[in-house]
Amino acid sequence: MNRRELLALTPAALMITACGSDTPVKEAAKPAEPITGLRALYQAYGMARQWAPDVSILHVSSMDIAQVKPQPGKTGAWQVVFASQAKGQKRAYVDCVFDVSPTLRKGVFADAANQWADDHRSFVIAAAKIDTDAALEVAMKHGGEYAKKNPTMPISYYLEMGRNINLPVWRVIWGESVGSSVFSVLVEATTGTFLSTLS
């Protein structure tokens, strides 16, 4: 084969080589994974500290989104409300793992700040040591019978300063919210101690 014939074959050879090359195939996007309450709290806390260095926590609440299937102690979105005594304001942050809508997007986003009068109901982040998956385990030991009777009922989570103790408390809620719940379990969020059931 002479040089001219070899040059004539080169484009075709190049095409064959390109078709058979080890070009990486783009992997399908992994489905969004739900997260625990403390993970959301800490992610939002970093942003809230930029707003006010003295932030404390008023409450943390789970938010179910249809696009992300919840797992024990985990959900697709969380709202965290912080307070600043220096500013006299409170501000809500939402941590979401999926782009649901223009107002509920993937990442951590803050709402506008509102006035807040110190009512001694906020707590420092160091006091929240028990995560939602661990709180659920404690709750199931005391609410297992109710859970068996209501296997399809969603479980929600709400963290706030305890009403009768000076420590934060997880409320593990059978239902979509505190207001709609007919059964929930209170778990102290610093040591994981069971406190009571509410029905």
N, C-alpha and C positions, 0 to 999 in steps of 0.2 A: 504494500500500500504506500503510495507516494504521499508527499507532503500536502498536495492539493486535496487529495481524497480524505486525508486525515482532518484537514481543516473543515472540509464540508460536513464531516460527521460530528464535529465538535458541538454545535448547538443542540443537536438531538441527544448527544451523550450527556450534555449538561442538564437537559430536561429530565432524562431518566434518573440522573444523579439527584436532582432536586426532589423528584417524586419519591425517591427511596431514602431521602435524608432523615436524620433523627431529629426532625423539628418537634419541639415539645408541644404536646397537646394540652390545650387549656383545660384545667380541671373544672368540673361543675362546682358552683358555689356551694359551700356547706350551709345547711340550714342554721338559722340563728339559734343559739343556745340560751335558755333562761339563766338568770343569775340570782344569787341569794341577796337577802336584805342588807347584810353588812357590806357586801361587795359594792352594792349600789350606794350605800351610805358613804363609804370611803371615797368612791369616785366623785360623788357630788361634793364631798367635804373639801377636796382640793380646789375646786372652783369657787366654793363659797368663801374660802379663806381669802381669795383675791378680792372679793366684795367687801368683807369685813374680817379682820384678823381675830376678832373676839367671838366668832360664831359659836353658838351652842345649838343643840338639837331640840326642836319642839316635838316633831313626830315623823315617823317613816311609815308609809303604807304601800302595800302591793297593788299593782294594776295589771289585771289580766288583759292580754291582747290576743285576738283570734289567730293571728299569724304565727304565734309561738306557743307550742304546747308546754304547759307548766310541768315541772318535775317536783318531787318532794322537797319542800323548802325553797323552791325557786320559781320565779315567774319572769315574764318578758319585759316588764317595766315597773319602776318604783318611783314614788314621789317622796322627796325629803324636804321638810320645811325647817329652815334654820332661823335663828333669832340673833340679833346683835343688840346688846344692851347699849353700847356706845352710840349706835345710830338710832335706837328706839324703833327698829324696824324688823320685820320678818320677811323671808323670801323663800319661795318654793322652787325646787330644782327637780327635774324629771330625768331619770336615767333609763333609756329604752334601748333594746338590742335590735330593733327592726324599724325600718321606715314605714310607719303606719299611715301617716297623713302629713300635710304641710305643717301642722301644729304638733304632731307627735312623731319625732324623727329619731333616727339612730344616733346615740351619743347622749351627752349630758347638756341640758339646756335650762336656763333660768327664766322664771316669770318676773314680772315687775315687783319691786319691793313694796310692802304695805306697812302701815303704822303698827307698832306693837308696844304694849305696856307690859313691863316685866311682871309676870304673875308667878314667878318662881317655879314654873312648870317645865322649864328647859333643863337639859343636862349636858354634861361634857361628853365628847365622843369616847373618851377612855372608859367610861362606865358601861358602854355597850360592848360586851365581850362574847355573848352567846349569839350565834348566827341562827337564821331561820330554819335551816335543816336540823340543827340540834334542838331548837325549840319545838319543832314538829315531833321529833322523837319523844320528847318529854310529854307533849300533849297527847300523843297516841296512847301512852300508858294510862292516861286518865280519861281519854275520850274514845278509846278503841271500840267500845260497844256502839256508841253513836255513829262512828265512822262505818261500821259494818252494816248498820241499818240504813245508812245514806251513802252508798258507795259512789254515786255520781255527783254528789254535792261538791261544788268547788271549795277550796280552802284558801283563805286570805290571811294576811298578816298585818299587824298594826303595832308599832312601837311608840310608847310615850312614857312620861314619868308616872310611876305608880300612884294610884289614888290614896293608898293607905301606907305605903312605904316610900322612903326617899331614895328610890332606885328606879331605873328604867325597867319597863315590863313589856314583854312581847305578848300580844293577844293573838292567839291562833284561832281563827274564825272559820266555822263551818258556814259558808255563805259568801256572798259577794262583797259585803261591807259590814261594818259594825252595826249600822242601823237596821239592816235586813237579817241579821244573824239571830238564830234561836238557840245556838249552842256555841260556846267558845271556851278556851282554856288559857289561863294566865300563867306565864312563865317568867320568872325574874331574869332579866337580861344580863346580869353581871356574873351570876354563878350557875344559872340554869335550874334553879330551884322551882318546883311546882308550887303555885300559890293557891289557885282555886279554879273551879269551873263555873261558868255563867250560863244559865239557861232561862 
